[in-house]
Amino acid sequence: MQRNNRWHRHDLKAIARRVMTERGLLPDFSPAVMGEVGRIQKAAANGDPEFRDMRELLWCSIDNDDSRDLDQLTVAEPLPGGAVKILVAIADVDALVKQGSAIDGHARHNTTSVYTAAEIFPMLPEQLSTDLTSLGDGEDRMAIIVEMVVQESGEVVNTALYRATVRNKAKLAYNGVAAWLDGQGPSPDRAASVPGMESQLRLQDGVAQRLKDVRHRHGALSLETIQARPVFEGDMLTDLAVERTNRARALIEDFMIAANGVTARYLEGRGFPSLRRVLRSPERWARIVDLAAGLAERLPPEPDAGALETFLAKRRTADPLRFPDLSLAVVKLIGRGEYVVELPGQTAPGHFGLAVQAYTHATAPNRRFPDLIAQRLLKAALAGRPGPYANTELQELALHCTEAEDIATKVERQVGKSAAALLLEPRIGERFDALVTGASPKGTWVRILQPPVEGKLVRGANGLDVGDQVHVELIHTDVEQGHIDFARSGSR
């Protein structure tokens, strides 16, 4: 491939589209999809007398700086005795994306938005996801409300779901809100300009801390992995920046975990099936035990989320610098989540990492198809109608969504490696400290720290396993294929 600095983004976009197509995903919307979109002229409006008008509440969104596909709003209301009512508004995407439509067919095929280093491939056309079905700043939108009261102890009680019209009063970004909450920056301009929004954010942050504390007491895992974000100057890729979790991201995560749990239990209580998000007990628990033993810690011989969380919390305090490396090793050994159907009267596996039994994905219907499925099930349950999917169809969708999500992750990873290969091309022969992140009959993979890049260890892998620390030498890159090859230092 002929390259120059000016066209790095162009090269990566071409790679992203090729990889999407090779792996069976659709990078473009069909003429049928765009024809349907062209006939949608405005956002959906409610005609149901049972709809609530909640536009006057101090709703806000907190997302990435450049996000426009806004799926959720949040607001909090203090109650007597230290309890707080939390409301989560979820965009009513189904109001415009009708089941069986061409738009729905595209979303059902890809099942998720794909976020590559060069380009985002949205699940829904941007005219919808970033406008007409987005909970945009100052816009009146239909939503499903998840209401929950969080006691001073952090326990969730008195939950309810219903439909309402909402209006986003402040579009906020994770980094700005987190810096302000941590006392490291000023209040975001949009928050400061809305009377009462700053105290609203403080209240939400306090409740999120309660929810987090309860989850971790129950065994939810305190993991902190390093995410690499491409940095461009114009069309030139200049760096991969480390993106870590922060207080604002954690706030939204805690609220969404709680809302997803409420949704799962609501569907169960109404006798509806649901698409559950599960993470089974790790098959490679013995290797996690070995990692802990190498750090002079003891874990029980059988999987125990509570014991693992105690170990992780201790290691975060003892060695915060290397904690992301340990987290990554544990994540790899635990394995990936999947979608399964829970039918009435049955009990699906829980989510080992979150330490919850009832859990679904329902809070991001602009970005994930399982969430749109959950929304349709919820709306049917709320209206007293039969479910929109047969049980056999839900079983097929659960398998398809799991497989397509795995494919999308591989696309994102491969394009990310192509970006990393661009940066590393001039550094062939350099040596790096690395962590083993994967070990199987297919090969051994390692991650270097700066830039945070994963590659294959093609020489010297014998005897290594996930979590081992090694010294490696960069010996080859292939931008087109996203290959980055290392050799163990001193190996031949």
Secondary structure, DSSP 8 states (H G I E B T S, - for coil): ----GGGHHHHHHHHHHHHHHHTT--SS--HHHHHHHHT--S------TT-EE-TTS--EEEE-TT-----EEEEEEE-GGG-EEEEEEEE-GGGTS-TTSHHHHHHHHH-B-EE-SS-EE-SS-HHIIIIITS--BT-EEEEEEEEEEE-TTS-EEEEEEEEEEEEBSEEEEHHHHHHHHTTSS---HHHHTSTTHHHHHHHHHHHHHHHHHHHHHTT-------EEEEEEETTEEEEEEEE---HHHHHHHHHHHHHHHHHHHHHHHTT--EEEEEB---TTHHHHHHHHHHTT----SS--HHHHHHHHHHHHHH-TTTHHHHHHHHHHHH---EEEEE-TT-----BTTTTBSS-B--S-TTTBHHHHHHHHHHHHHHHT---SS-HHHHHHHHHHHHHHHHHHHHHHHHHHHHHHHHHHGGGTT-EEEEEEEEEETTEEEEEETTTTEEEEEEES-TT--TT-EEEEEEEEEETTTTEEEEEETT--
